[in-house]
Amino acid sequence: MFGGTWFSDSYDKWLKRGSPVDTTVTHLMLKSSGITEIPPEIKNLQNLKVLVLSHNKISTIPPEIGELSKLLEIQLQHNHIMSVPPEFGNLRLLTQVYLDNNFISELPEEMENLQGLTILTLNDNQLTHLFSNIGKLRNLRHLCIQNNNICALPQSIYKIGGNMLFRLDSSLRSGPKPRTSWLTVYFDAEVDTKPACHF
């Protein structure tokens, strides 16, 4: 199948058999496809809006990902990813980013450029801190950072306005208290009674 949405068969045909690039592709749906890498050629899919590569064996996000200027949503949860390249910050139209269940220890400061972002999920990684200017993400409404090694939140986070669902570890209870007039905080101990931050 060419154009519109590509599933694993179309992707394999393009990547492995040297088929011409179909620039009309807008959705790449490759969940649980046994993929081990994202090839640099991904940059050629210039109309891509949704990239689903969850539940694979990907360990690296290539810098070429930053050339997908029309990308709105990226799902990379349940992989083996250890880092996010600075070029990720070039994806300025992104509204949803799912990076749960990886091995990410740090996020690039360039992610402050994703100012259209509404959902950012980072549960079950190895993060020790968030990027310092996360407060620039004024449209962020769902932030999930459970099961990491974060012991403090950046002060800039209190610049985020609107109503926000924020899920974090109970170890952060002793940190600065959120402004609960706009921020709804769900600790991991309440997981059975509050809506989960998985999408």
Secondary structure, DSSP 8 states (H G I E B T S, - for coil): --SEEE-HHHHHHHHHS-----TTEEEEE-TTS------GGGGG-TT--EEE--SS------GGGGG-TT--EEE--SS------GGGGG-TT--EEE--SS------GGGGG-TT--EEE--SS--S---TTGGG-TT--EEE--SS------GGGGG--S-EEEEE-GGGGGS----TTTEEEEEGGGTTTS--S--
